[in-house]
């Protein structure tokens, strides 16, 4: 399995994974600040993560492939690209985000907000 940016010809597969996870995505997958990552294996999209700047708009994995580290690989790849990530999610997703090192706080309407900041690599030390 590898994580990479999605190609334009994978839009239907990406939307299929998001739909399978019952995520209603209003974001434009092609906006200037939007990056869509996919986890693929032998050309099949197993999972996807949509970023708008530093915000995780959606992360989803095919039902049959959940619990295999695909979501983790997607978020970790996004973190290496952005350094700081922000996500809003429901309580049932809290363990996933906390396991990745997100600092989680409650926000309105029973949702949670998590912030992840990569270790400061520019601390002036070799």
N, C-alpha and C positions, 0 to 999 in steps of 0.2 A: 504494500500500500504506500502511496505517496500523496503528499499534500502540495497543491499548486493552485495558481489562479485559474479560474474557469475560462473556457473558450466560448465564443459566441454561439457555436453550434451545440453547446450543452445546456442552453437556457431551459429547454423542456425537462431535461433530467434534473436540473437544480430545482425547478418549480415542483417537480414530482416528489422530490425528497421533502421539500418544505411542506407541501400539501399532505404528504403521508404522516407528517408529524403534527398535522392540524394547526399549522402556523399560518396566520393571516398576515401576509407581508404586503405592506403598502409602499415600501421603499422602492425606488427606481434602482434596478440592478445594474444600470449602466451609467449612473451619475458620475460626475468628475471625482467626487470624494469617495465613491463606493467601490469597494473591492469585494469580489466574491471568490472565496477559496473553495476548492473541492478536494475531497479525499477520494482517490480513485484506485481501483485495482483492475488491471487488465482492461482499461478503458471504460469500466463501469463506475458511475458516480455512487459512492457509498454514503457520503455525507457532504454537507456544505455549511459554510459560515459566511454570513454577509456582514461586512463592515461598512459603516458610514463614518469616515474619519477614524476616530478611536472608539466609536460606539459599536458594540456587537448588536446588530439589528436582529439577527436570527442565527441559530445554530441548530442543525438537525442531522440525524443519522437514520438510515433505513432501519426499520423496526427489527429486521432479522439480523442486523449487525451491531445492535446496541450492546453496550457493556464490553466492547472489545478495544477501547482506547481511541476510537476514531474521533469522537468529540474532543477529547483531550488533545490529540494531535492537531486538530484544527485550531483550537484556542492557543496552543503553544506556538504554532506557526504565526498566527496573528500577532501574538505578543512579541515575537522576535522582529516583526516588521514594524510595529507601532510603538513598542516600549510601554505604553500606557493603554489600558482598555477599560471601557465602562460597559456595564450590561444591566438591564432591568429585567427582572424575572419573577416567577412565582415561588412560593415557599418550597414546593416540591423539588425545585431545581437548585435550592440552596446548597445541599451537600456537594453537588458537582462543582459549583463555582468556588466554594470554600476549599475543596480539595486541590484546586489549582492555585490557591493563594490569593483569591479575591477577598478584599475587606468588604463585608456586607453590612448594609444599614437598611432599616425599614424606610419606605417612602409612602406616599398616599395610596389609598385604595387597596391596601393589603399587599402591595407589591414590594419587592426588594430591589436595591441597587447595589451592585458590586463594582469595586474599582480595583484594578490590578496595575501595579507599577513595577516594571522590571528593575532589577538591581541597578544602581547607578554605576554604569560602566565608565563614566567620565569623572571619576573622583580625584584625578590628578596623580594617582599612584600607578606604577607599572603593572 
